[in-house]
Amino acid sequence: MFRGSFVSQVIAIIGTLFLAKVYGEKAYGFFGVFISIISIVSILSTLQLDKCIITSKNKKVSINWFNFLLILVPLISISVSILLFIISNFFFDKRLDPNIIILATIGSLTFALNLINENYFTFNKQFSTISNARVFLTIGNVLLQVILYSHYNLYGLIIGFLISQLLLLIYYLFKNRIVITTINFKEIKHGIKSNASIVKYLLPSNTINSLANHLMPILILTFFGAKEAGVYFFSIKILGTPLFLISSSISQVYFQKSSELLKENNNKLLKLTKKIVTTNLLLMLGFLVVVNTIGMYILEYFFNENWDNLRLYTLILSILIFARTSFNPISNLIVVLNKNLESLIFNIYLFIINLIAIYVGYLKNDITVTIFILSIFGGIGYLLLLAYFLNHLKAITKNNV
C-alpha cells in the first residue's frame, strides 16, 4: 500500500506543480470547489454503510453489502446532487458555472462506487490491487489534465479527473464482476439494525467532518473569489500530499488490523497505535520544515512570482495539517471502538470553527484571519481527539489485564 501510494503521490506532486503553473489560480479555484462537492456528496451517498463491507463477519455478508451499495449509491448520489443544483444558484451568486455542479454529480457517483470496490478489496486483503490501481489512476489523471488544457482551459482539471475515475471504476467492476449478484434484503435489514449507530452517529459525524474539511474552498470562492480559493486549495493540496500518502497507506490496513487486535490483544493495539502516531508526526514535521523553507523558494521561482500569498497560506495551514496527521491515519478507531457519538461532537466543533473563521475573515475583509482561526482551533481539536482515544485505549488495556 505504501509503495503504491508513494509512487502515485510523487507523480501527483510533479503533475500538480506543472498543472498549477499552466492552469493558474482561477482554474484551481473551480477545481477545488468541484473536489469539495464530490467529497461531501460521496459521504452522503454511501450512508457510511460501506464500512459494513469491511467489518462483515464473513465473505457472504460482505458480498451482500457490496451489491446492496452498488444500487443504493446511485440513487442517493443523484438525489443529493439534484438538491444541490437547485440551491447552488442562490449560494454561489453566479460565481460558479452550473455545469460544474453537473460534473460534480458524475464525479460523486464514480468516486463513491470506487470506494465501495476498494472496501471489498480491503475485506479480502487485496491491498496490492488498490495500490496498483492508485498508481495508474494518478498517471492517467495527470496525463488527461495536461492533454485537455488546450481544449477546456478552466475545466480541463475537472474533466481529466472525471475520465480517470470512470476508467478506474470500469477496472474495479471488471475485477469484482464475479461477486455481483442478487441481494438478500432481509440480511441487509438485519445488518442495518445491528449497525444502527453507523447511520445514527457516524453518518452525520462524517458528513459534518467532510463539510468541515472541504467546505472552505466553496466559502472562499463565495466570499473572496475564485483566485483566493485556488491558492488556498493548492496550499492544502501540497501540504496534504504526505498526509494522504500516510493515510492511504495505513488507514485501510490499520482498520483491518485494529479490528482483529481489539478482540485478541488490546495492549498490542495500544502499542501499534502509538507507534503509528509517533512515526507519522515525525515524518510530517520533517516535510513541513522543508516545504516552508527550501520548498517555498523553489515554488516561488517555479511560478515566477504568481500565486500571491502562497507562502503565507502554506505556513499557517501547516499547523492544521500537522495536527490532522496525528489522528487521520488512525481515524478508523472511531468505527472499531464504536465511538460514533464522540466523533459527531468533534466534527460539529470543526464545522462551527469553519463558519466562525469565514465570518470573522469576511467581516475584516481579510482571508488571512480566516485561515489563521481555522488552523489554530482546528489543530487544537485534532490533538484533543487523539488524546481522548489514546486514553480510552489505555483504559481498555488496564481493564483487560
N, C-alpha and C positions, 0 to 999 in steps of 0.2 A: 504493500500500500504506500509506504514511504517513498520507495523508488519511483513508482508511477506518478505519485503526486509531485515529487521533486522535479522530475523531468518536465511534467506538464506546466509547473509553475515557473520554471526557468524560461520555457518557451513563452509563457504568458507575459512575464515581465518584459522580455525583449520586444514582444509584439505590442504590449501596452504602450511602451515608450515611443515606438515608431508610429503607432496609430494615433497617439495623443498629439504628436507633432504634426501629423498630416491632417487630422480632422479638426483639431482646435477645441477651445473651451466650450463653445456653444453645443457642438455635436455631442461632446461628452456629458454635458448637462442633460440633454434629452435622453441619452443612453442611460444615465444614472437614474432618471425617473422611470424609464422602461424597466430596468432591473429591479427597482424598488417595488413597482407594481407586481411584477412576477413573484418576487419574494413574499409579498403579503398574501396575494391571492392563492398561491400554491399551498400555503399553510392551511387556509380555509378549505381548499379543495379536497384534501385527504381526511379532514376532521381529526387528524393525528392518529387515525386508526391504522396507518401504515406501520406504526410501532408494533402492532399485534402480529405482523408478519414475522418479526424477529423474535418476539417473546413467546410465540406459539409452542405448545408442549410437544408437538410432533410435526412431521412434514405434511401430513394430510391437512391439518388445521391451517398451516402456513399457506399452502396452495389455495385453500378455500378463501382466505383473506385476500390473497393476491388477486384472484379472479373477481371477487366482490368489488375491490377497489378499482379495477380496470373499468367497471361500469359506473361506479359512484363518482369518481373524479371528474369525468367529462360533464356530468350533469351539474355538479356543484360549481365547477370552474366556469362554465358558460353562464349560469345563473348569476354568480357574483360579478362577473365581468359586465353583464348587461346592466346591472345596478350601478356599477362603477361608471359606465359610459353615460348613463343618464345624469349623474351628478357632476361629471367631470367639467362640463362647460361652465357651470357656475363656479366651481372651485378654482380652476386654472385661469379663469378670466381671459380666455383666448390666447394665453401664453404658450399653449401646447396644442399641436395638431391632433385632432381626434383620431386620426389614423394610428397614432402611437398607442392609443388605448386598445384599438382593434388588434394590432400586432402583439400587444402585451397579453391579450386574451389567449392567442395561439401559444405564445411563449409560456404562460402559466400552465396551460394544459399539458404541453410536452414536457416541461420541467417536472411537474408533479408525477406524470406517468413514468418518467425516467427514475425518479426517486423510489417509486414502488418497486420497479425492477431491481434497483440496487439493494433495497432492503431484502428482497428474496435471495439475491446472491449472498448477502451477508448471513442470512439464516443458514445457507448451505456452506458457509465459509469459503466462498469462491471469490476471495479478495483479489486474486490476480486478474480476474475478468473485469472488475471495477477499475483496477489500477491501469490496465492496458487501455481500456475504453477512454479513460480520462486523458491519457496522453494523446490519442488520436483525435479526441474531441477538441482539445486545445489547439493542436496543429491545424485542424480543419477550420476552426473558428477564426484564428488569426489570418490564415490564408484567404478565406472568404471575405473577411472585413477589409483586407488590403485590396483585393480584386474589385470589390463593389464600390470603393470610394469614388472612382471616376463616373459611376453611373448614378449613385444615390447621394453622394456628398454627406449631408447631415444624417441620413438614415442608414448608411452603409453598415455602421456598427450594429444596429438593431437587426437588420435583415441577415447579416452574416451569422449573428448569434442564433437566430431562429432556424436557419437552414442546418447549422451544425447540430442543434438539439434534435431536430427532426430525424437527421441521419442516425444519431445515437439511439433514438427511440426505435427506429427500424431494426437496428442491430440487436438491441436488447430483446425486443419481441421475437426476433428470429431465434435467439438463444433460448428463450423461455417458452417457445411455441408448444413444446410437448406437455407443459403443465397448464395450458389454457383449456379450461373445461367448464362444465356446468357448476352452478353454485348451490351449496347446501344452505339455504336461507335460515333454516331452523338453527343450525350451528352458529351462524352469524348473529342471530338474535340472542342466543345464549352467550356468545362471546362479548357482545356489546354490554349486556347486563353485568358480566364478570369484570369488564374493564370500564365500568361507568365513570370512574374518576378521570379517565383519559378525556372523554367528551366534556365532562362537568368542569374539570380544572385545567388539564393540560392543554386542551384546545384554546380556551380563552387566554390562558397564560402565554402560549407560544404565539398566538395571534397578536397579543399586545406586545410581546417581545419583538416580533417581526416589525410591528409598527414603530416601536422604539428605535430599532436598529436601521430601518430602511425608510422611514418617513421623512427624514431630514432633507434628502435631495428634492423631494416633492415640495416641502415647505420653503426651502431656499429658492427654488425656481419660482414659486408663487409670490414670495415677498421680496426677493432680491434679484431675480433674473436668471437666465439660463447659464451665463458665463460663470457666475459665482457658484451655481450648482455644479458646473463642470469641474471647477478647481477643487471644490470640496470632495466630489466623488472620486476624482483622480487621486487626491491625497489619501483617502480611505483605501482605495484600491492598492496603491503602492505599499502603504503600511500594513494592510490586511493580508498581503500575499503570504508572508511567513505564517500568519495566524491560520489562514486557510490551509496551508501546507501541513501544519501541525495537526489541525482539527480533522482534516480529511484523511490523514494517515492514521490517526489514533482513535478518533471517536467511534467509528464503527467496530473496530477490533476491541476497544475498551468496553463498549456496550455489551458485546457478547461475553467477554471475559469477566466483567464485573457481575453479570447475571449469574455466572457459574460460581464465582468466589463468594458471593453473598450467601449462597446455600452451603458451601463447602468450608471456607476459611476466611472469616471476617478480618483477621489480623493481616493476612496476605493482601486483602483488598485495600486496607488502610495503607500498607506499605507501598503497594503499587500506585495508588492514587497520589501519595506524597512524592514519590519518585517522578511521576509524570509531570506534576505541577512544578516541581523544582527545576527539572530539565527544561521544560517549556519556557519558564520565566528567564532562565539564564540565556537561552538561545535568542529569545525575543529582545532582551536587554542589549545584547551584542549587536543585533541587527539595527535596533533603533539608534544606537550611538553612531553606527556607520552611516546610516541614512541621513541623520541630522547634522553630520559634519561633512565628510568627503562626498557623500551622496548628493547633497544639495548643490555643491559646486558643480558636480558633473551634470546634474539635471538642468541647472540654470544655463550652463554652457550649451547643452544639447538643444534646449528650447530657445536659445538666443534671446533671453530676457522677456519672452512671452509668459503666459500663465502667471499673472500677478498674484501675489500673496501665497504662492505655493509653499515657500519656506516657512512662513508663519503658521499656516494651517497645519502643515505636517508636524511642526514642533508641538503645537498644542494638542493635536489629536493623538500624538504618541502616548500621552498619559492614558487615554481611554483604551487604546489598543493593547498596551501593556497589561492593564487590569483585566481586559477581556481574555487575554491569553491564560490568565490564572484559572479560569473556570470553563470557558467554551469547550476545550477538548474533552473535559470530563462531565459535560452537562447532561449526559445520558444517565447520570446518577439520579437525576430527578425522577425518571421513569423507574429505574431499578429499585430505588428506595421508596417509591410511591409518595414523593413529596410534591405533588402537583399543586396543592394549595399554597405552599410556601413559594413555589415558582410563580404562581399567579400574582401574589402580593409583590414580589420583587419586580416583575415585569410592569405592573401598574405604576410602581415607583419610577421605573425607567421612562415609561411613556409620559408621565407627568413632567419629568425633567426635560424631555424634548419640547413639550409645549411651553414650559416656562422659559427655556432657552431661546426659542424662536420669538416669543412675545417680548422679552426684555431686549433682545437684539433689534427687533423691529422698532420698538419704542425709541431706542437710542440711535437707530439708523446705522448700526454697526454690527456686521455679521461676525466680527471677531469676538464680541461679547457672547453671542450665541454659541459659538464653538467652544469658548472657554468654559461656560457654565455646563455644557454638555459633557465635556471631557472630565472636569473635576468631579462633579457629583455623580456622573455615570460610573467613573472609575472607582469611587468610594463604594458604590453599590455592589459592584462585582467582587471587590475584595471582601466585603462583609458577607456576601453569599458564599464565597469559598470558605471562610472561617466557620460559618454555620455548618456546612456539610462535613468538613474535617472533624469538627467537634461531635457531630452526630455519628460518624463512623467510629470515633474513639469510644463513644458511649456504647455502641453495639458490641464492639470488641470486648470491652470490660464486662458487659452483661453475659457474654458467652464463654468467658474464661472459666 
